Amino acid sequence: MRNGIIVVTSAGNKGPGSGTLFNESPWILTVGASSYDRKIIATIVLENGESYEGQSLFQPKDFPPTIFPLDAGGVAMILLNPKDSGDTIFEIVHVLPATIVCSAVGEKIKGYVTSSSTASAGIVFKGSKIGFKYAPFVAYFSSRGPNSRSPGILKPA
């Protein structure tokens, strides 16, 4: 910091591997992407009675019938996060009823869907849930240290 001016910048989005940090100069305050303590819940209810919590930023009431999953006979979409993203789930805006789940839950849903030719599921949009117990944490995609110039300092941590 010089002349009372602090420079703050992003760590980058090349994580989660170590040494993926950008902007590592010692005079820069580097920050990583993190979570927050709320989710916008969209629960998946399988026909067999099991249910799984997903998330969806957009909980639409009306949507155009020309969207691809709808053209294929679907009425909604369940997105499965890749394994390398851990339990981090992004609330993504969709143009049809949709929810996204972590990889572990996705595998359970895929197992159910492939077990029967008549498998079906629904999505129940439940609004916001506040007080998520694991927040805050560094998002899986956030770049991480150590800083090659000062390996004893892990930023962001």
C-alpha positions as CSV (number, residue, x, y, z in Angstrom):
1,M,0.0,0.0,0.0
2,R,1.4,3.3,-1.0
3,N,-0.1,6.8,-0.4
4,G,-3.0,5.2,1.4
5,I,-4.2,3.4,-1.7
6,I,-4.9,-0.3,-1.5
7,V,-5.2,-2.5,-4.6
8,V,-7.6,-5.4,-4.4
9,T,-7.9,-7.9,-7.2
10,S,-9.2,-11.4,-8.0
11,A,-7.1,-14.5,-7.3
12,G,-8.5,-15.9,-10.6
13,N,-10.8,-18.8,-11.5
14,K,-8.3,-21.5,-12.4
15,G,-8.6,-23.6,-9.2
16,P,-8.8,-25.8,-7.4
17,G,-5.2,-26.8,-7.9
18,S,-2.4,-25.3,-5.8
19,G,-0.2,-22.6,-7.4
20,T,-3.0,-21.4,-9.7
21,L,-3.0,-17.9,-8.1
22,F,-2.9,-14.8,-10.3
23,N,-2.1,-11.4,-9.1
24,E,0.4,-12.5,-6.4
25,S,2.4,-9.3,-6.0
26,P,3.0,-8.5,-2.3
27,W,1.4,-5.1,-2.5
28,I,-1.9,-6.4,-3.8
29,L,-4.7,-7.8,-1.6
30,T,-5.8,-10.9,-3.5
31,V,-9.3,-12.3,-2.9
32,G,-10.8,-15.6,-3.9
33,A,-14.4,-16.5,-4.8
34,S,-16.4,-17.7,-1.9
35,S,-19.9,-18.9,-0.9
36,Y,-22.6,-17.3,1.1
37,D,-25.1,-18.6,3.7
38,R,-28.2,-18.9,1.5
39,K,-29.5,-21.2,-1.2
40,I,-32.5,-20.9,-3.6
41,I,-33.9,-24.4,-3.2
42,A,-35.4,-26.5,-6.0
43,T,-36.1,-30.0,-4.6
44,I,-36.1,-33.0,-7.0
45,V,-38.8,-35.5,-6.0
46,L,-38.4,-38.9,-7.7
47,E,-41.5,-41.1,-8.4
48,N,-40.1,-43.7,-5.9
49,G,-40.5,-41.2,-3.1
50,E,-36.8,-40.2,-2.7
51,S,-36.1,-36.4,-2.8
52,Y,-32.9,-34.4,-3.2
53,E,-32.2,-30.8,-2.7
54,G,-31.0,-28.9,-5.7
55,Q,-30.7,-25.2,-6.4
56,S,-32.1,-22.9,-9.1
57,L,-31.7,-19.1,-9.3
58,F,-34.7,-18.8,-11.7
59,Q,-38.0,-20.3,-10.7
60,P,-40.2,-19.5,-13.8
61,K,-43.9,-19.7,-14.1
62,D,-44.1,-19.4,-17.9
63,F,-41.6,-20.4,-20.6
64,P,-41.6,-20.9,-24.4
65,P,-42.4,-24.4,-25.6
66,T,-39.6,-24.3,-28.2
67,I,-36.7,-24.9,-25.8
68,F,-34.8,-28.1,-26.7
69,P,-35.6,-30.3,-23.6
70,L,-39.2,-29.4,-24.1
71,D,-39.1,-30.3,-27.8
72,A,-37.8,-33.8,-26.7
73,G,-40.9,-34.2,-24.5
74,G,-39.3,-33.0,-21.2
75,V,-41.0,-30.6,-18.9
76,A,-38.0,-29.6,-16.8
77,M,-34.2,-30.2,-16.5
78,I,-31.9,-31.6,-13.8
79,L,-28.3,-30.6,-14.2
80,L,-25.5,-32.6,-12.6
81,N,-22.4,-30.8,-11.5
82,P,-19.1,-32.4,-12.5
83,K,-17.2,-34.4,-9.9
84,D,-14.3,-31.9,-9.7
85,S,-16.6,-29.1,-8.5
86,G,-17.2,-30.9,-5.2
87,D,-20.3,-29.7,-3.4
88,T,-20.2,-26.2,-4.9
89,I,-23.4,-25.5,-6.8
90,F,-24.1,-22.5,-8.8
91,E,-27.6,-21.0,-9.0
92,I,-27.9,-20.5,-12.7
93,V,-30.6,-18.7,-14.5
94,H,-32.6,-21.0,-16.8
95,V,-35.3,-20.5,-19.3
96,L,-37.2,-23.6,-18.2
97,P,-37.9,-25.2,-14.9
98,A,-34.5,-26.5,-13.8
99,T,-32.3,-27.4,-10.8
100,I,-28.7,-28.3,-10.4
101,V,-27.3,-30.8,-7.9
102,C,-23.8,-31.9,-6.8
103,S,-22.1,-34.9,-8.4
104,A,-22.9,-37.3,-5.6
105,V,-26.7,-36.6,-5.7
106,G,-26.5,-36.6,-9.5
107,E,-25.2,-40.2,-9.5
108,K,-28.1,-41.3,-7.3
109,I,-30.6,-39.7,-9.6
110,K,-28.9,-41.2,-12.7
111,G,-29.0,-44.6,-11.0
112,Y,-32.8,-44.2,-10.5
113,V,-33.4,-43.0,-14.0
114,T,-31.5,-45.9,-15.6
115,S,-33.2,-48.5,-13.3
116,S,-36.6,-48.1,-15.0
117,S,-38.0,-47.2,-18.4
118,T,-40.8,-45.4,-16.7
119,A,-38.8,-43.4,-14.1
120,S,-40.1,-39.9,-13.5
121,A,-39.4,-37.0,-11.3
122,G,-40.6,-33.5,-10.5
123,I,-39.1,-30.3,-9.2
124,V,-40.6,-28.4,-6.3
125,F,-39.4,-24.8,-6.1
126,K,-39.2,-23.7,-2.5
127,G,-37.6,-20.3,-2.5
128,S,-34.7,-19.1,-0.3
129,K,-33.1,-21.0,2.6
130,I,-30.9,-18.9,4.9
131,G,-28.2,-20.1,7.3
132,F,-26.3,-22.7,5.2
133,K,-23.9,-24.1,7.8
134,Y,-20.9,-24.6,5.6
135,A,-20.7,-20.9,4.5
136,P,-18.4,-19.2,3.9
137,F,-15.9,-21.4,2.0
138,V,-13.6,-20.9,-0.9
139,A,-15.4,-21.8,-4.1
140,Y,-13.9,-24.9,-5.9
141,F,-13.0,-22.9,-9.0
142,S,-11.2,-20.1,-7.1
143,S,-7.4,-20.0,-7.7
144,R,-5.2,-20.8,-4.8
145,G,-1.7,-20.3,-3.5
146,P,0.9,-20.7,-2.4
147,N,2.4,-17.6,-3.8
148,S,5.6,-18.5,-5.7
149,R,7.2,-15.3,-4.3
150,S,6.3,-16.0,-0.7
151,P,5.3,-19.7,-0.4
152,G,4.7,-19.3,3.4
153,I,1.6,-17.2,2.7
154,L,-1.5,-19.1,1.4
155,K,-3.7,-16.6,-0.3
156,P,-6.6,-16.9,-0.7
157,A,-7.0,-19.4,2.1
